[in-house]
Amino acid sequence: MDATETTHSEHSSKPLLVSAGLAGLTIAVWAAAPTSFLLGYLCLLVSALIGLVMKTWLEVRARPQQPPLLELLLRLASDPELATLHASLADALKDVSSRTDPTFRKLALSRLNSIVADCALLAKGQVAFTSTESWRVVYEELLRSPGLHLYRSVAYVESAHYWQDGPGQQSTQLNLELHDEGTIRIERTAIIADHLWPASDLFPVDPLHSWLDQQHRYGIWLRLIRESALENDPELLCDFGIYGTRAVGMQTADPAGRTIRFLLDFNFAKIQEAETVWNRLAVYATSYRDLLDQQH
Amino acid sequence: MPELLYLDTARLGLMSPRACRASVDFARFAGEYGATLYLTDFLRDGFTSLPSGIRDRYSGLEDWLGVSSLRQSLRALSNAKCDSNVLVASRAASLMKLAARLLVRPCHNILVTDLSWPAYDRILRRAANNRGYKVTKLRVRRRILKRHLTADELTDNIATQFVRDGCDGLFLPLVDNLGVRLPVRRIVERLRNEAELRFVVLDAAQAYNHVPLNLASNYCDFVIAGCHKWLRAFTPMGVGFFGHPATADYIRDSTQRWMRQGAIDEPLMRFVDELDGGACQRFGETVSLSPLLTSNAAVIDALRNRESIEVTTDNERVLTSMADSLGWRVLTPSNDLRSRIVLLQSPHESDRLASPETIRRRFLNRSIALSAYTCGIVRVSLPSRPFSVDDCAALQSALASTA
């Protein structure tokens, strides 16, 4: 038994000793003293008890906040899934701290710092996917989630092969399927690099044109913007999707159209910001329908 | 018994002579030859595919030259371009369901008016409600009929509401069931200039072969019409027109896809497509073929007997002056919103309290067929031939009598 445990045990047994002493004294008074004295003695005890309770209550109230760790534990306790994770994490940290190898500690601290950074991002309502197409799993989950009726997408197309690889085609197919069955309504604004949509041409080059036309044939409302039209508003050059009023997904792609980073943000303020950009883009956009009109 | 003066075309038109012959001869053919290969050949390749002996006996079927010819005739009557698409369905309501699906895909807020046929309105609302879209209703009928709103004022009203409520879809009747003829083309052009109008569906149930549709000018995306009213095929058959270059691919692809998936279940549309394409589904549903033949015959009648607008104007003048002199209230919209349907309201209290059927029967007793509503209102569908002296006498007598 260590010193901390001994102190804790002493603290917990004190009230019992005081109670036992007072009880013994009361029995002695009851046996020896007259009734009026016993009554006075009991009144004294009750008054002292009320005074102590009030003092404790005022002390608790006067304390500015609960100790942070206690508050944290209480909060986590109300979320069983996170409480389990927290316990596992605490156990793992305890095991890490028990190892003394300096190289291991350096490596562990570096990895743990990275985990802390990820957690900090999660705490802000953001999820990042770097150099992976695995974000498309979450993308599908979001689009299929109940209560989502509107998906607005801005595609910043710098390659004719935008969304033409396997995962991209699957996402396109998902868009078409969900829009066609009426699960969600999809609208898309495509910002197209000028070399993919020369000013002299009515439509962008293939296979980009085919990609857009396929969506139009499914009833997806499309708007197109030449990149050069936004030269005075470069902050509008972005690639994102607004999932109803739930989240915004921001995509960064390489020149070949593959995802470098995808950041999913669940903050309402970010959704409002994205909606503002969406509305500003509409000012520069031409609907695909109008282009088809001009064709004839 | 005097000849019946039929003024109820807005409900169900008198069967046209060719349609009548086609119907009778097809019934006889069905009684004698049933579903033999003669029927298959006839439906696919037309009357000329039948052996001469049969042709001589069923001359009423001579107008049927196949589905392509039917589509061509329907197109010609609507002044649509020759490359526009024509859908044929057993019910116009099936086409309305298709139209509602087409509308709610690209649009999120569809503007309608209280001039829409209530059943169509319900179909659209159901499609919209299922998916969380919005239908905005503008009430204009009362202002059109009581305050004589002009076409310009109506266009202004619709455009203002459309822009203010952020609408992007439009569903309007070309002519409503009480005879208001909307300036749809003007409205659509105005909306295209002032807002983002994504898809336009028109209900031409009361307009087909009643007012010129002029579909060649591509002012709308999808039009629904029927054959049993002003076309006078008598047997109901829905017809859908589309050909706008911006949306024709979307409509064609979506319709085919939804038919394959079973989301649109329309046996006649499927059958006609099979006849036209040569493919045959082994386990397809048996469909009523009579509407194809009667509608085809009625269209040919309509194309050969184009009706004169002057006759209609004269008839309207005769009817309204007669009604006016007898105290009837003429509930017509302003001149630029009028059609061949005239509404009259009886001045007699007894008529206003009488049931619509009582009023209809009173007119029928004087050999006049028309529609009647509550509050002593009757709907007259003006005929394409001039009123005769006997017609005028019958009308005078019916309007002068009380319930």
Interface residues (C-beta under 8 A of the other chain):
Chain A: H149 L150 H179 D180 G182 R185 D213 H216 R217 Y218 G219 I220 W221 S287 R289 D290 L292 D293 Q295 H296
Chain B: R101 L102 V104 R105 P106 H108 N130 R131 G132 Y133 E196 R198 P245 A246 T247 D249 Y250 D253 S254 R257
